[in-house]
Amino acid sequence: MESIGEFFVELINLCIAGIGAVLTGLIMLFPQSPFSAPAAPPAGVDLGYITWVIDFPTMLTHFGAFLAAVITYYGIRVIARWIKMVRS
C-alpha cells in the first residue's frame, strides 16, 4: 500500500512543479518595470510639440498597466468565488 501512496504523492508533486514552471514562465514574460522612462513616439507619427506638454506614449503605457491590474483583479475575484462555491 505504501507504494501506491508514494506514487500519488510523487504525481501530485510533479503536478505542482509543472504548475510552478508554467507560472514562472508567464511571469518572466512581463517587463522588469511597467513605469520606466518615457518612450519616444513612433517614427511614423509626428506629434510635434504637443508631446512636450502631454506625453502620450507614457500615458498609454500607464493606462495599459492600469488596465492589466484591473483585469487581473477581476480575474482573481472570479476564481476566488469559484473556489468558495466548490468549498461550500
C-alpha positions, 0 to 999 in steps of 0.5 A: 500500500505504501507504494501506491501512496508514494506514487500519488504523492510523487504525481501530485508533486510533479503536478505542482512543479509543472504548475510552478514552471508554467507560472514562472514562465508567464511571469518572466514574460512581463517587463522588469518595470511597467513605469520606466522612462518615457518612450519616444513616439513612433517614427511614423507619427509626428506629434510635434510639440504637443508631446512636450506638454502631454506625453502620450506614449507614457500615458498609454503605457500607464493606462495599459498597466492600469488596465492589466491590474484591473483585469487581473483583479477581476480575474482573481475575484472570479476564481476566488468565488469559484473556489468558495462555491466548490468549498461550500 
